[in-house]
C-alpha cells in the first residue's frame, strides 16, 4: 500500500507543541524525554522569517505565527487580519456541562465538534504524510529487537537496531519532504483579482506564484486511537509571499487539495528511494564490521 496524504484546515497550533489533547491522546509536551519529538522548520519560506530550515520549532514562536500570523522578527502581522467569527468556546463549555465526567480524550472530541459547528478563519493547513502500515510495523520490529538486545545485555546489537529504527524515520521524513517539495512547486499559488463570474461570463482573477511556504513539521508515532502509526504533521502557514511584489497573501487552498494525490505519490517515491540507499549502506556497514564477521547482514527494508 502506498503512502497517503491528508489535508485538514487547522485552528489550534498549540496542539502540536503541548499536551493540548490530554494524556490519552499524544502523551505529553513535544520534545520532552520519552514523548513525541519537537517539530522542525521545513518550508522553503522559513528563512524569510528568520527561521532556519531544520532548526527546532520554538513553541511560543510557532503558536504566535500560526495562530495570529505574527512575524517572529518584529511581531507585525503578515498580510491582512483574519476574519473573525462566533467563538467556538461557548458551544464547548455547554458540551462540558452536559458531560462533566468526560475524559481528556472525550474533551478533545468535544472541542473538535464545537469548532466544526462554527465558521472559522483558516490560519494554517495540516498536510499529514502517512506511510503504509508495513513501514510502521518494520519500525516496531526494530524497536522490539533493540529491547530484546538490551535484555540480553548486548549493547552492540541494541545500538544496531536503534540505528535501523532511526533509518526508518529518516526515510519517512524524506518522503514527507519530497511531498512538500512537490506541493510547493505545483500548488504554490495565491489568487488575486476578482475570481467570480463577471457580466461577460469571464473571470478577471489570476493566479500568481508563491512557491516558498512557511512550514513546521511534527513527527508522531501513534494514531488518535493509540495504535502504532508513523506519520508527519506538516503545518503550512496560510500566508505565502507573492513573488511579484513580496506581499503576504492567502494560499490558494484549491490547488493544495487538487495536487494532494500526486504529492502523496511523490512522497512515497522519495521514501522508498531513501530506504533503498539506507538498506544498501547498512548491509555494507554490518558486513564490513570486524566484530560482525560471520553474521548475516540484517536487511533494513525487508517490508
N, C-alpha and C positions, 0 to 999 in steps of 0.2 A: 504494500500500500504506500502511495506517495505521501509526501508531506502536505499539509494543508495550511491555509492562511485564513484567518477570520478577522473581520473588521467590526469594531463597535465604536459608537460615539462615547467619549469619556466626559465625566463631570467631577470626579473626585480624585485629584492627583495624589492626595495623602495616602490613598490606599496602597500605592506602590512602595512607599518609604516607611511605613509604620504598620502596627497591628490594627489597621482600620477596621478589619472584619472580625477581630477577636481570635482567640487561640484555636477555635475549631476550624478556622479557615487556613490561612498561611500562618505558621506558628508564631512568629514574633517579628520584631523590627528587622527590616532588611539590613544585611551587613553584620548582624550580631553573630557571635560564635555559635555554630550549630544550627543557624537559621538560614533562610534564603539569602543569597549573596546580594550585595549592594548593586545598584544599577551602574551603567556606564553610558557616557555620551557617544552616540554612534552616527549621527546625521552629518552630512557634508556641510550644513549650515551652522553647526555649533560654533566653530571658531569665530564666526562673525559676531557672536555674543560673548566672546572671551571664554568659551567652554572647549577645552581641548578634547579632541576625539580620543576615546579610550580611557579618559580620566573618570574617576568615580563620581557619581552623581551626589551633589550636596543636597540633602533633603529640603532645607529651607529655600534654597535657590530654585529647586525643582517645583515645589508647591507654588511658590510665588509666580514663576514663569508660566507654568501650565494651568494654573488656576485663575490668574489675573492678567496674564500676558505682560508682566513687568520685565523690562530689560534688566538683566542681572548686573549690568555695568553701572547704571545710574538710577534705576528704579522708574524710568519713564515707561509709558505704555507703548507697546508695539501695535501700530495701526489704530483703527477705530475701537472705541469701547464696545464690549459685548452687549447685546440686548439683554434687558432684564425682564424676567417673567415671574409668575407667582412662585413663592418659595415652597419647595417640596417638604420642608421640615414640619409644617403644620400637619400634613397627612401622616407623616411618620410618627409624630407624637400621638396622634389619635390611634394609630395602629398599636403602638406600645401600650397604651392604656387598656386596649382590648386584650392584649396578651402580656400581662405583667411578668409572667414566668418564662418568657421567651429566652432561649439560649442565645449565645453570641452569634451562632450560625444563623438562627432564625431572625435575629435582629438585623443581620446583614441582608437577608432576603427581604425583610420588610422595608429596609432603606432603599433597596433597588426598586421594589414595587412602587414606593412613594415617588421616586424620581421618574419612573416610567409614566406616571399618571399626569405629569405636568410638562408643559413645553419648556425646554431649556436651551440656552445657547450651547454651542459645541466648542469648548475651549481646546480640545485635542481629540485625536483618533487613536484607538488602540488596535494595532495590527499585530495579531499574535501568530507566531510561527510555531507549528507543532509537527515534529517528525512522526513517522509511523511508529506504531506501538512496539514493533520489533527493536527499534533503536532504544527505547526506554528499557525494554527487557534486557538488552545487551548491557546497558549501563548498570542495571540492578544486579546482573550476574557478576560483573566485575567487582562491584562493591561487596557482594557476598563472598567472592573468592578472597578479597582483601581481608575481610573479617575472619575467615577461616584460617588464613595465613597468620594473622596476629594471634589467634587462639593457640596455634601450634608453635608460636614463638619464632616464626620465620619472617624477620623484618625485611629481608631482601625480596621475598615473594610478595609480601604485603605492599612494598613500595612499587613493585612492578604493576600489580593490579590497580593500585591507586592511580598510577600514571595512565594506565589504559582507560580507566573511567574518566579521567580528565581529558583524554583524547576524544572520547565520545562527545563531551560537552564542547570541546573546541570545534568539532565538526558541526554540531548543531548551531553553534554561534556563527560559524562560517556560512551555513545555509541561510540563517536569518539575515546576515549582512548581504548575501547575494540577492535575497528577496528585496531588501530595502534599496539596494543599488538599482535594481530593475525599476522599482516604483518611482524613485526619484527621477530616473531618466524618462520613463514613459508616462507617468502621471503627474509630473511636476509642472502644474499649470495653475494659474489664477484667472478668474474671469473679470472682465472689465466691460463697461458699457451696458446697454440695456439688452438683456437676453430674452425678453418676452417677444411676442409677435407684434410687429408694427402694423400700421394701417395698410402697408403694401404686402403684408404677409411674409416679410423677410426680417430676420433678427439682425439688429445692428451691433450686437455684442461680439466680443472677441476673446480668445484665449491667449494668455501671454506666459512666457517662460518664467518658471520659478522652480529650478531643479535642486536647490540646496536647502534641505529641510533640517529643522532642529528636532533631534530625536534622542530620547533616553530609553535604553533597553534594559529589561529586568528578566533575569533567568528564574524560572520556577521549576520545582521538582515534582509537584503533585497537582492533581486536578482539584476542582472545588469539593469533590466528594472524598478527597484524601487518597485516591489511588495514585500509584506512580505514573507520572506523565511529564516527561521533559518538554518544556515549551519556553518561548521567549516572548514577553510582552514588549512590543515596540511602541512607545508612546510618542506620537507625532504631533507637534505643535500645529494648531490650526491658524498659524500665521506664517506666511512664506514671504521671502524678499523678492519682489519683482525685479527681474534682471534689467529691464529697460531703464528704470529710474531709482532703484533701491528702496522703493516704498514697501512697507509691510502690508500684505493683503491676505485675504482668506484663501485657503487652499480649495481647489475645485474637488469637492468630495466625490462627485460623479465619476471623475477619471480614476480616482482611487479604487472605487468599487469595480469599475469596468476592467481594470488590469489585475484584479485580485488573483484569478486562477492562473494567469500566465506568470505572475510574480511567484506564486507558490511552486510552480514547476521549476522556475529558475532557481529558487532556493533549494529545492530537492536536488537538483543537479550539482549545486555548489556544495551541499552536504556530502554527497556521495563521492565527489571528486576529492575533497579534502580527506574523506575516510580512506580512500584507496591509497593516497600518499602516506597517511598515518600508518596503515597496515603494513605497507612495504618497509617503512622506516623502523617500526617496532620489531618486525620479524628480523630485520638485519641486525639491529642492536642486540636482540636477545641471542641470536645465533653466534654473533661475534664476541659475546661476553665470555671472558675466560672462565668465570665461575659457572657459566651456564652451558658449557660444552657437554655434549652428550644428551641434552634435553631437547625435546621437540619444541619448535617455536610455537608461541601461542597466538593464534590469529586474533587480531583486534576487531575485525569486521566480519565474523562468521555469519552474522544475521543478514 
